[in-house]
Amino acid sequence: MSNTLLTIDMITREALRLAHEKATFIGTINRQFDESFGEAGAKIGDTLRIRIPSQYSRRTGTRVMDVQDSAQQSTALTVATQDGVDMRFNSRELALDLDEFSKLHLEPAMATLVSNIDSDVLQGCTKSTFNFAGTAGTAVSSLTAPGQARTRLNENLAPKNSRSIQINSATMQQIVSGTAAYFNPSGAISEQFREGLVARTAMADYYENERVWSMANTTSVTLSTAKMNGYISTAGQTSLNISLLTVSSAGVGMKFTLANVFDVHPETKQTYAQLKQFTVVGVTDVSTYTISPAVYISGPRQNVGGIGASTSTQALTWLGSPNSTYALGLMYHKDAFTFATAALPLMADAAKCVRKSYDGLSLRVWQASDIRNDELLTRIDILYGFAAIRPAWACAVVGASA
């Protein structure tokens, strides 16, 4: 066939198609809030407050009504990160047909852009996930650890559909070698629709993803008997002070449990057998951290049991060993996290500036010519944000140290 001169619309559509194909993690999480940003005549700024369903306590019997206030919770989704990739082409390259142009230029460019965005979102979501399963230092060579993660999601009432798990190739190889009978690729691979999908078992689609987050423990984990002070002083406590901590502070994403602080059923408030799990989401100094989830010991939002209101200290146990690194897989329900892109403006003085959206992704391609060098400068931009809406519907999977 004869070559045709590529138009900016063709380039934009092809770039968007490649971006969608390579969004291994982003493509499996919630993107229903995208239209709230950049809506003509109703722009809302860069932050959207996402409401979370209220929680209530049960009244038993025919006693006097116990009317409860509807204190609705929300989480913020901020769309403020702008990334892009920049290219230049001469006239000869622009005369290529689309398939060759895509292979030589767009595909590697979009692979770099989307891979880095997918990595940032996956790692950020894993850091904000407080549930964890598996044994630190022991390879995930069976479905035991994924099964434990599945249990965590079930116990937190995550819907039993639209679940995925992201693990790196090393972990996938160990699982497949240990449980070959569970994986029948003849059907799964023939129907795969995203790069990295391997199979489905235990209620989850399994994806190979080398961008999983590596949790690098600091020397703080040597103090496994450190005491926690003041973590139940007020309802919704998120700031913890760790006494006896005289070494370097913990890192964001490090996870831990507290002795005698147990998880509870979200609705009945019945105490589970396992300890409540927490993650560090902020560090003030070597002894003061912001943690997730916030601690509630009573009322409709109660999420811990087995402790009394007068308790002031509990022994702390970090996940993993000191100075060790663990690649954390992530099992999650689609609605545990959300990702949104906003429609970047089309520049009024730009002769070639096009924006296209598809399935939750919005890209803008902007071109301008350089007459001196017979080149066309091209920039591809995306404006996005992500948030953990229901982190209880996710669970990190830990295995052997890296």
C-alpha positions in Angstrom: 0.0 0.0 0.0 1.1 3.6 -0.5 2.3 5.7 2.4 -0.1 8.3 3.8 0.9 11.4 5.7 0.1 10.9 9.3 -2.4 13.3 10.9 -2.4 14.3 14.6 -5.7 12.6 15.1 -4.2 9.3 13.9 -1.3 9.7 16.2 -3.5 10.5 19.1 -5.8 7.6 18.6 -2.9 5.2 18.2 -1.1 6.6 21.3 -4.3 6.2 23.3 -4.8 2.6 22.1 -1.2 1.7 23.1 -1.6 3.4 26.5 -4.8 1.4 27.2 -3.2 -1.9 26.3 -0.2 -1.4 28.6 -2.1 -0.2 31.7 -1.8 -3.6 33.5 -2.8 -2.3 37.0 -4.7 0.9 36.1 -6.9 -1.0 33.7 -8.2 -3.2 36.6 -9.2 -0.5 39.1 -12.1 1.9 39.4 -12.2 4.8 36.9 -15.9 5.9 37.2 -15.1 9.4 38.5 -13.2 10.6 35.4 -16.1 12.7 34.0 -16.1 14.9 37.2 -12.9 16.7 36.1 -12.8 19.3 33.4 -16.5 19.2 32.7 -17.5 22.1 30.6 -19.3 24.7 32.6 -18.9 22.8 35.9 -15.2 22.5 36.6 -14.6 21.3 40.2 -10.9 22.1 40.6 -8.3 19.4 41.1 -9.9 17.6 44.0 -13.0 15.4 44.2 -14.5 14.3 47.5 -15.6 10.7 47.2 -18.3 9.7 49.7 -18.0 6.4 51.5 -21.2 4.7 52.8 -22.2 5.5 56.4 -21.9 2.8 59.2 -24.5 2.2 61.9 -24.9 0.2 65.1 -27.8 -2.2 65.6 -30.5 -1.7 68.2 -31.7 -4.9 69.8 -35.2 -5.5 71.1 -38.1 -3.0 71.6 -36.2 -0.5 73.8 -36.3 3.2 73.2 -34.9 4.3 69.8 -31.2 5.0 69.7 -31.2 7.6 66.8 -27.7 7.8 65.3 -26.2 10.8 63.4 -25.3 10.1 59.8 -21.6 11.1 60.0 -20.6 10.4 56.4 -17.0 9.7 55.6 -15.1 10.7 52.4 -11.8 10.4 50.8 -10.1 12.9 48.5 -9.1 12.2 44.9 -6.7 14.8 43.6 -5.9 15.0 40.0 -2.7 17.1 39.9 0.1 14.9 38.4 1.0 15.8 34.8 3.3 13.4 33.0 4.3 13.2 29.4 6.7 12.1 26.7 8.3 14.3 24.0 9.4 13.4 20.5 10.6 14.9 17.3 10.1 13.7 13.7 11.3 14.8 10.3 9.2 14.9 7.2 10.3 11.5 6.0 9.3 9.8 9.3 5.9 11.4 9.2 5.3 9.9 5.7 5.5 6.4 7.1 2.3 4.4 7.3 0.8 4.1 10.8 1.9 0.6 11.6 5.5 1.4 11.0 5.3 4.7 12.8 3.6 3.1 15.8 6.3 0.4 16.0 9.3 2.7 15.7 8.1 5.7 17.8 4.7 5.6 19.5 5.0 2.1 21.1 8.3 2.7 22.9 7.2 6.2 23.9 3.9 5.1 25.3 5.4 2.0 26.9 7.8 4.3 28.9 5.0 6.7 29.9 2.4 4.2 30.9 4.8 1.9 32.6 6.0 4.6 34.9 2.4 5.8 35.6 1.3 2.2 36.3 4.3 1.7 38.6 3.6 4.9 40.6 -0.1 4.0 41.0 0.5 0.4 41.9 3.2 1.2 44.4 1.2 4.0 45.9 -1.8 1.8 46.4 0.3 -1.0 47.9 1.8 1.4 50.4 -1.7 2.5 51.5 -2.9 -1.1 51.9 -2.8 -2.2 55.5 -3.9 -5.8 55.2 -1.1 -8.3 54.4 -0.8 -12.1 53.9 2.0 -14.6 53.6 5.1 -15.1 55.6 7.9 -12.6 55.3 11.1 -14.5 54.2 9.2 -17.6 52.8 8.6 -17.9 49.1 5.1 -17.9 47.8 5.1 -21.4 46.2 1.5 -22.4 46.7 -1.9 -20.8 46.9 -1.7 -20.5 50.6 -0.7 -16.8 50.7 -3.1 -15.8 47.9 -5.8 -17.8 49.8 -5.0 -15.8 53.0 -5.3 -12.6 51.0 -8.6 -13.8 49.6 -9.8 -14.4 53.2 -8.8 -10.9 54.3 -10.9 -9.4 51.4 -13.8 -11.7 52.4 -13.6 -10.7 56.0 -13.7 -7.1 55.1 -16.8 -7.7 52.9 -15.2 -7.0 49.6 -17.6 -8.2 46.8 -16.6 -11.5 45.4 -16.3 -10.4 41.8 -13.9 -8.1 39.9 -10.8 -9.2 41.9 -7.2 -9.2 40.7 -3.8 -9.9 42.0 -0.5 -8.3 40.7 2.7 -10.3 41.3 6.1 -10.2 39.7 7.4 -13.0 37.5 9.5 -14.6 40.2 6.5 -15.1 42.4 4.4 -16.2 39.5 7.0 -18.8 38.6 7.0 -20.1 42.1 3.2 -20.4 42.3 2.9 -22.0 38.9 5.7 -24.5 39.7 4.0 -25.4 43.0 0.4 -25.5 41.8 0.6 -26.4 38.1 -2.7 -28.3 38.3 -4.6 -25.2 39.2 -3.6 -23.3 36.1 -5.0 -24.4 32.7 -3.6 -21.8 30.2 -5.5 -23.2 27.2 -8.6 -21.2 28.0 -7.2 -18.3 30.0 -4.4 -17.3 27.5 -6.7 -17.5 24.5 -9.1 -15.1 26.1 -6.6 -12.7 27.7 -7.4 -9.1 27.0 -4.6 -7.2 28.9 -0.9 -7.7 28.8 0.2 -9.8 31.8 -3.0 -11.7 32.5 -2.0 -15.3 33.2 -5.0 -17.2 34.7 -7.8 -17.0 37.2 -8.0 -19.0 40.4 -9.3 -18.3 44.0 -11.6 -15.6 42.8 -8.9 -13.4 41.3 -7.3 -12.8 37.9 -3.5 -13.2 38.1 -1.3 -10.6 36.4 2.5 -10.7 36.0 3.8 -7.2 36.8 7.4 -6.3 37.4 6.4 -3.0 38.8 5.2 -4.3 42.2 6.4 -2.3 45.2 9.5 -3.5 47.1 9.1 -2.7 50.8 12.6 -1.9 52.2 12.5 -2.3 55.9 14.7 0.0 58.0 16.5 -0.9 61.2 13.4 0.1 63.1 12.0 -3.4 62.8 14.6 -4.6 65.3 12.5 -3.1 68.0 9.6 -5.6 67.7 8.7 -5.0 71.4 8.4 -1.2 71.1 5.4 0.2 72.9 2.6 2.2 71.3 1.4 5.2 73.2 -1.9 7.1 72.8 -3.3 5.2 69.8 -6.8 5.0 71.3 -7.0 8.4 73.0 -9.7 9.6 70.6 -12.0 8.0 68.1 -10.5 7.8 64.7 -6.9 8.0 66.0 -4.4 8.1 63.1 -1.3 9.6 64.9 0.8 7.1 66.9 3.8 7.7 69.1 6.3 4.8 69.4 8.2 5.0 72.5 11.7 3.4 72.9 12.4 4.1 69.3 15.9 5.6 69.1 16.9 4.4 65.6 16.0 5.6 62.2 12.3 6.1 61.5 10.1 3.6 59.7 9.4 4.1 56.0 6.0 4.9 54.5 4.3 1.6 53.6 5.9 -0.5 56.3 3.3 -2.6 58.0 2.8 -3.9 61.5 0.5 -5.4 64.1 -0.2 -4.6 67.8 -0.5 -7.2 70.5 -4.1 -7.8 71.7 -5.5 -5.5 69.0 -7.7 -7.7 66.9 -9.6 -7.2 63.7 -13.4 -7.2 63.8 -16.3 -7.9 61.4 -17.2 -4.6 59.8 -21.0 -5.0 60.5 -21.4 -7.4 63.5 -18.3 -6.1 65.3 -17.5 -9.7 66.3 -13.8 -10.0 67.0 -11.8 -12.1 64.5 -9.0 -14.4 65.5 -6.2 -12.4 63.7 -4.6 -9.2 64.8 -5.6 -5.9 63.2 -3.0 -4.9 60.6 -1.7 -1.4 60.0 0.5 0.5 57.5 2.6 3.7 57.9 1.3 6.4 55.6 3.3 9.4 57.0 6.3 10.0 59.1 6.6 13.1 61.3 9.8 12.2 63.1 11.6 9.1 64.3 8.8 8.3 66.8 5.6 9.8 65.4 3.8 8.2 62.5 0.5 8.6 60.7 -1.1 5.2 60.2 -4.0 3.6 58.4 -6.6 2.6 59.1 -7.8 5.1 61.8 -8.5 3.3 65.0 -12.1 3.1 66.4 -12.7 0.9 69.5 -16.4 1.4 69.7 -19.5 2.7 67.8 -20.6 2.2 64.2 -17.1 2.6 62.8 -15.5 0.2 65.3 -12.7 -1.7 63.5 -10.7 -3.2 66.4 -11.5 -5.4 69.3 -9.9 -7.1 72.3 -8.7 -3.9 74.0 -10.1 -1.6 76.6 -10.4 2.2 76.5 -7.8 2.5 79.3 -5.1 0.6 77.4 -2.2 2.9 76.6 0.6 0.6 75.3 0.8 -2.5 73.3 3.8 -4.4 71.8 4.4 -3.7 68.2 5.6 -6.3 65.6 6.8 -5.1 62.2 6.2 -7.2 59.0 9.5 -8.7 58.0 13.1 -8.5 59.2 15.4 -5.5 59.6 17.3 -4.2 56.6 15.4 -6.6 54.3 13.5 -5.9 51.1 10.3 -7.7 50.1 8.5 -7.5 46.8 4.8 -7.2 47.7 2.2 -8.6 45.5 -1.3 -7.0 45.7 -4.7 -8.7 45.7 -7.6 -6.2 45.5 -11.2 -5.6 44.5 -11.7 -3.2 41.6 -13.3 -0.6 43.9 -10.5 -0.6 46.5 -8.7 2.1 44.4 -9.7 4.7 41.8 -7.7 6.3 39.0 -8.8 9.4 37.1 -7.5 11.5 34.3 -8.6 15.1 33.5 -9.1 16.6 30.1 -6.1 18.9 29.5 -7.1 22.2 27.7 -6.6 22.6 24.0 -4.3 25.6 23.4 -6.1 28.3 21.4 -3.0 29.4 19.5 -1.9 25.8 18.6 -2.6 24.8 15.1 -2.3 21.1 16.0 -3.5 20.2 19.5 -5.8 17.2 19.9 -7.3 15.5 22.9 -8.8 12.0 22.9 -10.4 9.9 25.7 -11.0 6.2 25.9 -12.0 3.9 28.8 -10.9 6.3 31.6 -7.7 7.6 29.9 -7.4 11.0 28.4 -4.4 12.0 26.3 -3.5 15.3 24.7 -1.1 15.5 21.7 0.3 18.8 20.8 2.5 19.5 17.8 4.5 22.4 16.5 6.9 22.6 13.5 10.6 23.6 13.5 11.1 25.0 10.1 14.9 25.4 10.5 15.5 21.7 11.1 12.5 20.3 9.1 11.1 18.7 12.2 7.8 18.4 14.0 8.0 18.6 17.7 5.4 16.4 19.5 4.4 16.3 23.2 2.0 13.8 24.7 0.5 14.7 28.0 -1.7 13.1 30.6 -3.1 14.6 33.8 -4.1 12.1 36.5 -4.6 11.2 40.1 -5.4 8.1 42.2 -6.7 7.3 45.6 -7.4 4.4 47.9 -11.2 4.5 48.3 -11.7 1.3 50.3 -8.2 0.0 51.2 -9.8 -2.7 53.4 -10.7 -4.4 50.1 -7.0 -5.0 49.3 -4.3 -7.1 50.7 -0.5 -7.1 50.2 1.1 -10.5 49.6 4.6 -10.9 51.1 7.0 -13.7 50.3 10.8 -14.3 50.2 13.1 -11.3 50.7 14.6 -9.8 47.5 
